[in-house]
Amino acid sequence: MKGPSIAQLQSRMEQGAVTKGTDNPNPSGEVSVWEERMSMGLLLLLYTLQGIPMGLCGSIPLILKERGATYEGLSLFSLVSLPFSLKLLWAPFVDSCYLKSLGRRKTWLVPVQLLTGLVMIVGAPTVGTWLGGDVTETHTTKPHIEYLTAFFFGLYFLMATQDIAVDGWALTMLSRENVGYASTCNSIGQSFGYFLANQGFTALSDATWCHRHLGFPTGTILLTLENFMSASGWVFIVLTFLVWVFKVEKPIDPEDEPEGLVETYAHVVSMFRLKAIQQIFFILVTCKIPFAPADSVSGFKLQEYGMPKADIATISPVLLVIGLFLPALVAPVVTTRPLEVFMWGMPMKLATSALGWVVVQSTKSAYAGGAEPGMLYFSSLLGVMILHEVAGTLIFISLMTFFNKVSDPNIGGTYMTFLNTISNLGSKWPNSVALWFQPKLTVASCELTLEGVVSVLGVSCAADGGSACVTAGGSCHTYLDGFTVQTVVCILFGVLWIVSLKDMVLRVQSLPFRDWMVTKASISSSTRGSSSLSD
């Protein structure tokens, strides 16, 4: 295996002396403050670009729900982010295969981002058609959710590949003592990019919002989906060319040469055998279950109960401020005790999930008969959403910081991808399951009231979000909401999780760095095993 020995690397990292191999032109190994700030600025830019397609994928479900998509259809579309849970499958290619003339990370970063820009530009008109017409048009056909899922799945695949390259680059672009700040760049950049493409696009493409807050004539909007996607594609292309030309990767030192492809896959297999990895795996795949209804269903319930997209977009800028500034404020604490901060966020988010259920239930009466909700409702909603965002940000940045601290920089992209893959999987499967189960746990009937007599129509309230019942002349009466059932079950699970696993989480944080390193012997054993299988 190429690169420094495990003992040498461990010694250098524990002493905080791993500066060799970073993108630092200073031969003494010291990184200037200016150099660090420039590197952090570049990471912010790259993570912001990453957040744009992700934010766009977050805005599409609101349009689909508005156009009668079922929860099963929304569950299908939620799979577009699956590549972030599967990227470990191709991370070793990104980590091991590159062109020396271009640079280890730019070999993948440049073509992936250019392709993303082209896909967004070329696909913009077609996506509007698959939605049944652009967001500003009166739709006459049902959305093609399967086509939309495939298209945005492809975009997410490109962003997952970009994420592998950027995460790996962050470990060498920043000095060892500042590498924990890579998670701050990730959180701020992704939040800003997501906001631009989600809440920003939603607001500027909504006629009600443009009239209410910008004073435009009724029916006027500033953005269409096609225009936004095309403009974003050009931003990708221009900024990628600038990074390609002006950011130079330092040539890799021979002793820091990345492992070969087979060795890297063997390294991944060996990582599964580490007790530390097994413990963090169990933590990550279970810790997001308590929040699944709040994270995946509550937004659609607000929309279902009468909240227009304009109101959702109005509240979102406050949450953006939290996403931008909170990571920087808590960075000093998170960098030293990341999983303690993680355990602060867990009960906070659990409490806000319960409060969120209360606010969602009050939404129906707040918007009853087309009424405008009062300040009490909006202040309650905003307060809960702020606390929920604070808790979620604490959890996210603490995990990212912990991953940066324990990742082996010799295969930085693969190691970070390995941990992020587990974390993404832990978020993805509960949310998709919650959406899928939502209508199945709901007990409702389609009823028609004539002269005080209630008749039950033989029409499903689960189909097309209840639109079939309305077409038949009835209305859906819900006796038991699946959102309520899931919220109660998940909150009880969350309390049990915090009580049972708190000590385990803090023990994982206290493990020495050597417990996260894979020895040469285990890698060689995995390599021999793969060779014998191929024979």
N, C-alpha and C positions, 0 to 999 in steps of 0.2 A: 504494500500500500504506500502510495506517495504521501509526502507531507511530514510534519514533525510527529514524533512519537506521542502517544497519549500522555505519558508522564511529563514530557517537555511542555506540551500544550497546556496541560493542567497547571503546571507550575507557573507558566507565563501568565495565564489568565487569573489565577488566584492572587498574583502579585499586581494585577492591573497593568501589566506591561505589554499586552498584545497590541502593538501598533503597527507591527510589520505586516505588510500586505494591504494596508488601508490605502485609500486614494489620497495620499498625502505626499506632496512632492518634497517635503523636508527630509533629507536623508538621515537626520538625527532621530527621526521617529516621532518628534514632538509635533503636535497638531496645533496650529495657530487658532486663535479665537475666530478670526475672519474666515478661515478655512472651514471650521465647524459650522459657522452660521450659513455659509454658502451651501454646504452639504445638507443642512437641515432644510434650507429653502428649497433645494432641488427635490428632496424627499416629500415635502409638502405639496409641491407641484405635481409630482408623479402620483401621489395618493389622491389628490384632487381629481386628476383625470380619471383615475380608477373609480371614483365615486359617481361620475356622471352617468355611465350606462347602468350602474346599480340603482341610482335614484330614478332613472327613467323606468326601470323595471318595477320600481315601487309605485309609480304613478299610474301605470297601466291597469292594475287591478281596480282602482277607483273608477276608471272609465268603464271597465267591464261590468262592475257591480251596478253602475248607473244604467247600463244597457241590458240588465236582466240576467247576468251570468249567475249560475248556481254556485253554492259553496263547493260542490264537487269540481266544477270548472275552475274556480279560484284555487282549489287545492292542486289541480293539475298545473296551473300556471306558476304556483309557488315553487315548482320543481326547477324553474329556470336557474335558481341559484345553486343547484346541486353540484356544478363543477367545483365550487369552493370546498365541497366536502369530498371530492374525488381527486383533487389535484395532486395528491401524493403519488398517483399512478404514473404521472409523467414528470414529476418534479426532478427525479434523477437525471432525465435527459437535459432539462434546463440547467441543472447544476454542473453537469459533467461535459456536455458537448457545446463547444463554442469555437468562434474564429478568433485567433490571437490578434489578427490585424484590427478587429473591431472592438474586442473586449469581451470578457466573460459574461457580463450582464447585458451590455448593449446588443450583443448578438441576438438575444431574444426580445429585449425591450423595444428596439427600433422597429423590426418588422411587425411585431404584434400590435403596436400602437398605430402604425400606418395602416395595417389591415383593418383595425377597428374603425378608424376614420373613414375608410372607403366603404365598409359595410354599412355604417350609419348614413352616409351620403346616398349610396345607391338604394338602400332599403327603405329610406324615409317614405316615399310615395306608397310603396306596397304595404307597409305597416298600417297606414291610414285606411287602406282598402280592407285589410283583414279585420280592422276594428268596426267595419260596417260604415265607413266614412270617417273623416277626420273629427277631432273632438268638437269642432265648431259646426259640424254639419248635422242635419237631421238624418239619423241612420234608418235605413229601410231593410237592412239584412242583419241577421245575427252575426256576432263576432266569430271569427274562426280562431277559437282558443288554441287548437292544436298547432296551427301554423304560427301563431304568435309565440307559443311556448317554444317551438323549435328555433325560431329566429333569435329570441332573447336568450335562449340556452346557449346559442353560439356566441353571442356577445359576452355572456358570463364566462364561457370557456376562455375567450381571449383575455378577459380581465383576470381570471384565475392564473393564467400563465404569466401575465404581467406582474401579478402579485408575488409569484415565486421569485421572479428576477429582482423585483424591488426589495423584498424582504431580505434576500441574500445580499444584495448590494448594500443595504443599510448596515449590515454587520461589519463591513469593511470600510464603508464610506465614513463612518463615525469612529472616533477613538473609543477604546474599550471603556473608559470611565464615563463616556457620554452615550454609549450605545443604548442605554435604557430609554433615552429620549426619542428613539426611533418610533416607539409606540405612541408618543405624544404627536409626532408628525403624522402617523397613521390615523390616529383618532381625529385630529383636527382636519387633515386633508380630506379624508373620506367623508366626514360630516359636511364639510363645505361643498364638495362635489355633489354629494347626495342631495343636499338642500337645493342647489341650483337646478338639478334635473327633476326633483320631485316637487317640493313645495313651491319653488320659484316658477317652474313650468306650469304647475296646476293653477297658480294664482293668475299669471299673465295670459293663460288660455281660457280663463273663466270670465265671461261677460259681466256677471254680477260683481265680482271682485274689482274688475277694472272700472266699473261705473261707480261703485261705492267708495273706493279708496283713491282712485286716480282721477275721477271726475269725467271720464270718457262718456260719450253718448251711450244710451242703452243699446245693448247688442254688440258693442265694439270690444274686440280683444286685440292683444298685442302680439300673441304668438299662436302659431298652429303647430301641431305635432311634427309635420313635415319640415317646417322652417327650423324648429328647435333641433331636430335630429341632424339636419344638414349643417347648421351652424356648428354644432358640437363636433361633427366629423371633421370640419375644417380646422377647428381648434386643435384636435388631436394631431392632424397632419403637420400643422405649422410648428407647434411646440415640440413635436418629436424631431423634426429636422433641426431645431435649435439645440436640443439636447445632443443629438448625433454630432453636430459640428463643434459645439463649444465645451462639452463635458468630456474630458479625457480620462479613461481608466488607466491606472498605473499597471504596467506589465506585472504579471504574477511572478513572484519569486519562485525559483525551482523547488525550494523546500516547502512551499505553500501551494504547489500545484494540486488542483482538485483530484479526487479519486477518479478512477475509471468508472464507466457505466455499471459494469458488473459489481465492482466493489461498492459503489454507492447503493445499489439495490440490496446487496448483502448487508450493508450498514443499516438500512431500514429494517430488514428482517431481524437483525440483532437488537435493534432498539426495542422491539416488542418484548424481548426477554428481560429488559431492565425492570426491576421492581418499581423504581420511581415512575417509569412510563406507565406501567400497569395501574398505579395508584392515580396518576393524573388523568388517565383515560377514563376511569370510573367516575371521577369527579366531573369531568367535562361533559360526558354523555348524559348525565342525570341532572346537572345543576340548573338547566333551563326549562325543565318540565314544569315547575311551578308557575312560570310566567307565560306559558304557551297561549292560553285564552286571551290574556291582555295584549300580547304582542301580535297575535295573528287574527283574532276575531273582533276585538273591540272596535277597531276603526271601521269595519264594515257594518257593525251594529249601529254606530253613530250615524252613518250614512243611511242605513235602513230606517232609522227612527226619525229621519227628516233633516239632519244637519247637511247643508249644502257644502260643496267643495270649497266655496269661497270662505266659509267660516273656518274650515280646517286649515286653509292656506293662511288665514289671518293670524292664527295662533302660532304657526310653525316658526316664524322668525325668532320668537322668544326662545324656542328650543335650540335654534341654531347658535344663539349666543352662548348657551350652556355648553354645547358641543365644541365650540371654538375655544372658550376660555377656561372651562373647568379642568381639562387635561393639563394645561400649563400651570394652573394653581396647585394641583395635587401632585404634580410630577416629582418634587423632592421627596415626598412621603412614599409615593408609589415605588419609586426607584429603589428604596431601601427595604420596604416591607410590602411587597405587592400583594401577597395573598391575605394579609391582614386587611388591606383595603377592600379586597374582594369580599371578605366576610362582613365588612361594613355594608357593602352594597346589597348583599343577598336579603337580609330582613327588610331593608328599606324598600326594595323593589317588590317584595312580597306584600308589604303593607299597601303600597300604591296600587298594586294589582287589585286588592280588595276594594280600595277606595274608588278605583276606576270602574268597577262593576256598579257601584252605587251611582256614580255620575252617569253611566250609560243608561241605567234604568230611568233616571230622571229626564233623559233627553226626549223621550216620546212625549211627555206632558209639556216640556219646554217648547217644543215645536208644534204642538197640537193645533190643528186648524190654520197652519201657516203663520202662527204667531212668531214674534221676535223674542227670543229669550232675554231675560233680564240680567243685570250685572251679577246677581247672586249665582246664577247658573254658570256664566262665563268665568267668573272668578274661581269658582270651585273646580271647573274643568281645567282651567289654566294652572291652578295650584297643583292638582294631581298630576297633570302632564309634566310639569316642571320637576317635581320630585321623582317621577318615574324616569325621566330623562337623566337626572343626576345619578340615580342608582344604576341605570343601565350603563352610563358612561364610566362610572367607577369600576363596574365589573369588567367592562371591555378593556379599559386601559390597564387595569391591574393584571389581567391575564396576558395581554400583549407584552407588558413589561417583564413579567415572569418568563415568558417564552424567550425573549431576547437575552435574559440573564443566564439561562441554562442551556442555550443552543450552542452546539459545537460549531465554531466559525469555519472549520475545515470543510464542512458540507453545510454551510449556513442556510442556503436556500432550501435544501431538502429537510433539514432539521426544523426550521421555522414552519415550513409547509406541513410537515408531519404533525406538529402540535396544533397549528391553525386548522388543519383538516379535521382533527378530532373535535376542536372547539366548534367549528362550523357545523359538523355533523350533529353535535349536541344541541345546536340551535334549530337546525333544519327539521329533524324528524319530529320533534314535539309540535312545531308550528303546522307542518303539513297534516299530521294526524288530527290536530285540533280542528282545522278547517274541514277535513273529511268527515269527522264525527259530528260537527255542528248540526246539520239537518237531521242526522240519525238519532240524536239525543233530544230532539225537539218534538214535543207533542202538540200538534195544531190541527185544526179542522177548518175547511172552507164552508162558511155559513152564509145563508141568505135570510134576511129579516124582512117579512112582509106583514104589515098590519099587526105588529107585535108578535108574530109567530116566527120562530127560528127554525129554519130548515138546513140540514147538513147536505151540502152538495158533494157529489162523488168526484171531486177534483183535488188533486194533491197540492198542498201549500208549499211543498218542498221544491216543486218543479218551477224553474225560471224565476226563483225568488218570490213566488206567490202571484206572478202576473197572470198565470192561467186561471187562477181563482177570480181575480179582478175581471178578466175577460168574460168569465161566466156570469158575472153580475154579483158575485159574493165578496166576502172579505175574510181574511184569515184571522182566526181567533187562536192565540197561543195559550195553552194551558201550562206548559212547562218548556222553558227556553233552554236549549242545549248549552248556550253560553253560561247560564247560571249553574247548570250541572257541572260543567267542566271547571268553572271557577272555584266552586266549593271543593271538588276533589283535588284540584291542583294546589290550592292553598294548604289543605291538610297535609298533602305530600310535602310541600315546601317546609312547613314547620318541622315535620319529622326529619327531613333532610338536614336542616340546619342543626338540630339537636344531635343527630347521630354522627354527622361527618365533620363538624367544626374542628375537632382535635386532629382528625386525619389531614385536613387541609393545612393546618399550621405545621404539622410534622413534615409534610411534603416541602413546605417553604424552607424548613431548616436543614434539609438534606444537603450534604456537601456537593460541590460541583462534580467530583469524581463519580458520584452515583448516577450522573446523567451522561457520562462518557461511555462509549462502546470500546472495549479492548480489542487489540489486534487479534487475539486468539479467537474471540467470538465472531469477528468478521471473516477470518480465514475459515472457520468452521462452516459459516453460512455459504461462503464461496465454494468450498469443497462439496457442500450439500447440493448446491444448484448445479455444479458441474456433473455430479454423479447422476442427478435426475435427467440432465440432458443426454448423458451417455445411455 
